[in-house]
Amino acid sequence: MTPHPPGRPTWLEIDLAAIVHNFGVARQSVGEGCALYPVIKANAYGLGAVPVARALTAAGAHGFCVAMVEEAIPLRAAGIELPIILLSGFIPGLEHQVCALDLEPVIFDLEAARRLSQLRGPHAPPIPVHVKIDTGMGRVGFAADRLSEVVASLDRLPGIQLDSILSHLARADEIEGAETTRRQLETLLAAVENLGPRGRTLRRSIGNSAGLLGTPEARLEWGRPGVMLYGASPFYPRRNWRDDGLRPVVRWVTHVLSIREVPAGTPLGYGHEFVTRKASRIALLPVGYADGYGRLLKGRAQILTQGCRAPVVGRISMDLTLVDVTHIPKAVAGSQVILLGADGPAFIGVEEMADWMETIPYEVLCRLGARVPRHYRPDLP
Ligand SMILES: *Cc1c(COP(=O)(O)O)cnc(C)c1O
């Protein structure tokens, strides 16, 4: 990593070697029999789907999962050739894109399958599709007891080829969720079993990160690891990345724009919500909620500079954030500031930031703003 990449003095460093390490953790925990299709929806949870897909292709991924058709377009444009599964299917009108980009939709509605079949027709190679059943998440999927009828209908349609049956776990991250997870798994296994010999030709998938790591029986023929690849424990807040052998992936760097010395009693920022109690040195950072450094961080977040922690003060604005560095005399205009990641031995993780924002690490990652340039390490060819 060059110390000052060209462009904005605020950037995200994405450690692709750490993502590959975390993929290795997933691979080791599932073993040989389970193919892994990393979930790179939402631009790989904000980190950049194309570079992540390239790194994980080289690391042995079997394919990828995205939520929607538009997320697959840049992947194909970048030359990613592995299978791409559309977790949220496709809306009417996008069948031609599904065909043209060679995507594998998840089917939870027979009308969608018919539209695809009609467009593809009997002459082109059939498109692999995956059927979703709802085993307890209560969001999308056919009722489990309709599976035989659904499979029979799909088997009659030309142009598509049923590859697997999947479902999604609602509580695999919780200790109290173990019973729900067991029931969901049993429902999936029984529904496929009920298909008889046809069922034995179909692959099965139910594991997200929490399912794959925490429930050995949930590994099945293919898995869908997401958040663990990006360096956060799926079991947060019960466990953190260290407990799961993961490596942090993101380092969010900015620099002090300028320092102001202000007397006691100075109100700072919008709403005058914060007033200095003593003479203070306040550092101005060129980053704000437009970058994903959200307003909920007010009064809670800390940053790292010169290896020390310093508190964010006052409201966070769109482009600017104030930090009290009175106790860090070495912090000056131009000093490096770490919003996420390591600064020497000091460290702020996505899990800690999620606590400050009263959310989960997933949302911290997905909210990292499009305005912030991403730099990848090691540099991609
Ligand atoms: C997002 C998603 C995943 C990945 O979940 P993680 O908890 O990030 O591992 C897996 N399956 C489906 C259907 C998803 O939508």
Ligand as a Chemical Component Dictionary entry (heavy atoms), coordinates in Angstrom:
data_LIG
# 
_chem_comp.id                   LIG 
_chem_comp.type                 NON-POLYMER 
_chem_comp.pdbx_formal_charge   0 
_chem_comp.three_letter_code    LIG 
# 
loop_
_chem_comp_atom.comp_id 
_chem_comp_atom.atom_id 
_chem_comp_atom.alt_atom_id 
_chem_comp_atom.type_symbol 
_chem_comp_atom.charge 
_chem_comp_atom.model_Cartn_x 
_chem_comp_atom.model_Cartn_y 
_chem_comp_atom.model_Cartn_z 
_chem_comp_atom.pdbx_ordinal 
LIG C1 C1 C 0 -27.020 -12.737 2.164 1  
LIG C2 C2 C 0 -27.329 -14.174 2.059 2  
LIG C3 C3 C 0 -26.401 -15.151 2.463 3  
LIG C4 C4 C 0 -25.096 -14.817 3.157 4  
LIG O1 O1 O 0 -25.330 -14.596 4.520 5  
LIG P1 P1 P 0 -24.172 -14.267 5.570 6  
LIG O2 O2 O 0 -24.873 -14.222 6.861 7  
LIG O3 O3 O 0 -23.595 -12.956 5.176 8  
LIG O4 O4 O 0 -23.175 -15.375 5.462 9  
LIG C5 C5 C 0 -26.715 -16.480 2.236 10 
LIG N1 N1 N 0 -27.885 -16.829 1.651 11 
LIG C6 C6 C 0 -28.813 -15.917 1.286 12 
LIG C7 C7 C 0 -30.089 -16.359 0.682 13 
LIG C8 C8 C 0 -28.571 -14.566 1.490 14 
LIG O5 O5 O 0 -29.495 -13.664 1.129 15 
# 
loop_
_chem_comp_bond.comp_id 
_chem_comp_bond.atom_id_1 
_chem_comp_bond.atom_id_2 
_chem_comp_bond.value_order 
_chem_comp_bond.pdbx_ordinal 
LIG C1 C2 SING 1  
LIG C2 C3 SING 2  
LIG C2 C8 DOUB 3  
LIG C3 C4 SING 4  
LIG C3 C5 DOUB 5  
LIG C4 O1 SING 6  
LIG O1 P1 SING 7  
LIG P1 O2 DOUB 8  
LIG P1 O3 SING 9  
LIG P1 O4 SING 10 
LIG C5 N1 SING 11 
LIG N1 C6 DOUB 12 
LIG C6 C7 SING 13 
LIG C6 C8 SING 14 
LIG C8 O5 SING 15 
# 
